[in-house]
Amino acid sequence: MTEHFIDENRIGVTVYPEERQQAVTTLISQRGRMSVADLSDTFGVTTETVRRDLALLERLGHVRRVHGGAVPAGSLTVTEPGMTERDHTRAEQKDRIAKRAAAYLPPSGGSVLFDAGTTTGRIIPELPSDLDLTVITNSVPIAARLAGLNSVTLHMLGGRVRGITQAAVGEEALRILDVLRVDVAFIGTNALSVGHGLSTPDTEEAAVKRAMVRCANHVVVVADSSKVGREHLVSFAPIHSVDILVTDAEISSADRAHFHDQGIEVVIA
């Protein structure tokens, strides 16, 4: 049995299930995540057909099914890349995200918390020179950038520094965060999904991120669209704890709708 899907270059061309399934795998690999609804629209088949395709592709090890769609097979992982690799991955998108995120800094005299990360770190050059802020961070690179700014009162969280992320973790950092209340926290994440929330591979880093989210009046997550729909080992915050998600234009309309349903403002950089 064959089915048809609408494509401006292939209108009326018969597509066999095997060919469609290969195209589905390629699209999920390129986008990082695709919803059942988006795949149904893209290939002009029913959602039931899409679910059967995804079930087959999961058995073959090509994709992993998640709530409402699928992600590449390697998306659910306990590993994490180093700082250099992450800094060069999707750098243009991260630069745009940081510029947009800077609009959510508190007014002069406010307090802000910067989570460790290559996207959060890109916000630092966007700080207005006349904006007086109290800044708390667990990131060694971010602290180094902020140390010379006269407008910033800097507090660095103590603890053991993880080499792979250059972030302070452990009981010392958690004790300080437990008594803090900041106006805004800029949070990075390795992955985010409606079902698993914000997640990261390391338990100690997850504990610090969880405390950061808990101590903030306003939570701004900065994450490029490749993180959307992915799920890592440890969830550190439910998705509804996010006030604003700043991401790039490659996020799917379905994902934007899912986040909106959770009360999140999605800002496209």
C-alpha positions in Angstrom: 0.0 0.0 0.0 1.3 3.5 -0.8 0.5 6.9 0.5 1.0 10.5 -0.7 2.3 13.6 0.9 2.3 17.1 -0.3 5.7 18.5 -1.2 6.2 21.4 -3.6 8.8 19.5 -5.5 7.0 16.1 -5.6 3.3 16.8 -5.9 1.5 13.7 -7.0 4.6 11.4 -6.5 3.8 8.1 -4.9 5.9 7.5 -1.7 6.4 4.0 -0.3 6.3 3.5 3.4 10.0 2.6 3.5 10.9 5.9 1.7 8.7 7.9 4.0 10.2 6.3 7.1 13.7 7.1 5.8 12.6 10.7 5.3 11.1 10.8 8.8 14.4 9.6 10.3 16.4 12.2 8.4 14.0 15.1 9.4 14.1 14.1 13.0 17.9 14.0 12.9 18.1 17.4 11.3 15.5 19.1 13.6 16.4 17.4 16.9 12.7 16.7 17.5 9.5 16.4 15.5 6.0 16.1 16.8 3.5 13.6 15.5 1.3 16.4 14.3 4.1 18.1 12.4 5.1 14.8 10.8 1.5 14.1 9.8 1.3 17.5 8.1 4.6 17.3 6.4 4.0 13.9 4.9 0.2 14.1 4.4 -0.6 11.0 6.3 -2.7 10.3 9.4 -1.3 10.6 12.9 -1.9 6.9 13.3 0.4 6.2 10.4 3.0 8.4 11.9 2.8 6.6 15.2 3.2 3.2 13.4 6.3 4.6 11.6 7.8 5.9 14.8 7.2 2.6 16.6 9.0 0.8 13.8 11.9 3.3 13.6 12.3 3.0 17.4 12.5 -0.8 17.2 15.2 -0.3 14.5 17.1 2.0 16.8 16.8 5.1 14.5 14.7 7.3 16.8 13.4 7.5 20.3 9.8 8.2 21.0 9.0 11.0 23.5 5.7 12.6 24.6 4.0 13.8 21.4 6.7 12.9 18.9 10.2 11.6 18.6 13.9 12.6 18.9 17.1 11.1 17.4 18.1 7.9 19.0 21.2 9.5 20.6 19.1 12.3 22.3 18.5 10.4 25.5 22.0 10.2 26.9 24.0 10.5 30.1 27.1 12.0 28.4 27.8 15.7 27.9 30.3 17.5 25.6 33.1 19.7 26.9 33.0 23.5 27.0 35.0 24.1 23.8 32.7 21.8 21.8 29.6 23.3 23.2 30.8 26.9 22.7 31.2 26.3 19.0 28.0 24.4 18.5 25.2 26.6 17.1 27.2 29.7 18.0 25.2 32.1 15.9 21.9 31.0 17.4 23.4 31.3 20.9 24.6 34.9 20.1 21.1 35.9 19.0 19.5 34.2 22.0 21.8 36.1 24.4 21.0 39.5 22.9 17.3 38.9 23.3 17.7 37.5 26.8 19.4 40.7 27.9 16.1 42.5 27.6 15.0 40.5 30.7 17.7 41.8 33.0 16.3 43.5 36.2 16.4 47.2 36.6 19.3 49.0 38.1 19.8 47.9 41.7 18.4 44.4 41.1 19.8 41.0 41.6 20.5 38.4 38.9 21.8 34.9 38.9 23.8 33.4 36.0 23.8 29.6 35.7 27.0 28.1 34.1 26.8 27.6 30.4 27.9 28.8 27.0 24.6 30.5 26.2 24.3 32.2 29.6 27.9 33.3 29.3 27.1 35.2 26.1 24.7 37.5 28.0 27.6 39.1 29.9 28.9 41.2 27.0 25.3 42.5 26.6 25.1 44.0 30.1 24.6 47.8 29.9 27.6 49.6 31.5 25.3 51.9 33.5 23.2 49.1 35.0 24.1 48.5 38.6 23.5 44.8 39.5 24.2 42.3 42.2 25.3 39.2 40.3 25.6 35.6 41.6 27.1 32.8 39.5 28.6 29.4 39.9 30.5 29.7 36.6 34.2 30.4 36.7 34.3 31.9 33.1 31.3 34.1 33.8 32.8 35.3 37.1 36.1 36.1 35.4 34.3 38.3 32.8 32.3 40.1 35.5 35.1 40.7 37.9 36.3 43.8 36.2 32.9 45.5 35.8 32.5 48.5 38.1 28.7 48.3 37.8 28.5 44.8 39.1 28.7 43.5 42.7 29.8 40.0 42.1 29.3 36.9 44.3 30.7 33.6 43.2 29.3 30.4 44.6 31.8 28.1 46.2 32.3 24.4 45.9 34.0 21.9 43.8 34.5 23.0 40.2 33.5 20.5 37.5 36.2 20.6 34.8 33.8 19.7 32.0 31.5 22.7 32.7 33.7 24.9 34.8 30.8 25.2 37.3 30.9 25.1 41.1 28.8 22.3 42.5 28.3 20.7 45.9 27.0 21.4 49.4 28.7 24.8 49.7 26.9 26.2 46.7 23.6 24.7 47.7 23.8 26.2 51.2 24.2 29.7 49.8 21.4 29.3 47.2 19.1 28.0 49.9 19.0 31.4 51.6 19.0 33.6 48.5 16.1 35.3 46.7 17.1 36.9 43.3 15.0 39.0 40.9 16.0 37.0 37.7 17.8 33.7 37.1 19.2 33.0 33.6 19.3 29.2 33.4 20.9 27.0 30.8 19.9 23.4 30.2 21.1 20.4 28.2 17.6 19.4 27.3 14.0 20.4 27.9 10.7 18.7 27.3 7.1 18.9 28.6 7.3 15.5 30.1 10.8 15.5 31.7 11.2 19.3 32.2 14.7 20.7 32.3 17.4 18.1 32.5 21.1 17.5 32.6 23.4 14.5 32.8 25.1 15.2 36.1 23.4 14.8 39.5 25.5 17.5 41.3 25.0 20.0 38.6 21.3 19.2 38.5 21.1 19.9 42.3 22.6 23.4 41.9 20.4 24.2 38.9 17.4 23.1 40.9 18.3 25.4 43.7 18.8 28.3 41.3 15.4 27.9 39.8 13.9 27.7 43.3 15.5 30.9 44.6 14.5 33.1 41.6 11.4 35.3 41.3 11.6 35.1 37.5 13.2 32.2 35.6 14.5 32.9 32.1 15.8 29.8 30.2 18.2 30.3 27.4 18.4 27.3 25.1 18.7 26.8 21.3 16.1 24.7 19.6 18.3 21.6 19.4 17.7 21.2 23.1 13.9 21.1 22.8 12.4 17.7 23.0 15.5 16.1 24.3 15.7 14.4 27.7 18.8 13.8 29.8 19.3 11.7 32.9 18.4 14.1 35.7 15.4 16.4 35.6 16.2 19.5 37.7 13.0 21.5 37.2 9.5 20.9 35.9 8.7 22.8 32.7 6.0 24.9 34.4 8.7 26.5 36.6 9.9 28.4 33.5 8.6 32.0 33.0 10.4 32.7 29.7 12.1 30.5 27.1 14.4 32.4 24.8 15.3 30.2 21.8 15.8 30.3 18.0 13.4 30.3 15.1 13.9 26.6 14.4 11.6 25.5 17.2 8.6 23.9 15.8 5.1 25.4 16.0 3.9 22.4 17.9 6.6 22.7 20.6 5.8 26.4 20.9 2.2 25.6 21.5 3.0 22.9 24.0 5.2 25.4 26.0 2.5 28.1 25.7 0.0 25.6 27.2 2.3 25.3 30.2 2.2 29.1 30.7 5.7 29.8 29.2 6.4 32.8 27.1 8.4 31.7 24.1 10.7 34.4 22.7 12.3 33.8 19.3 15.8 35.3 18.8 
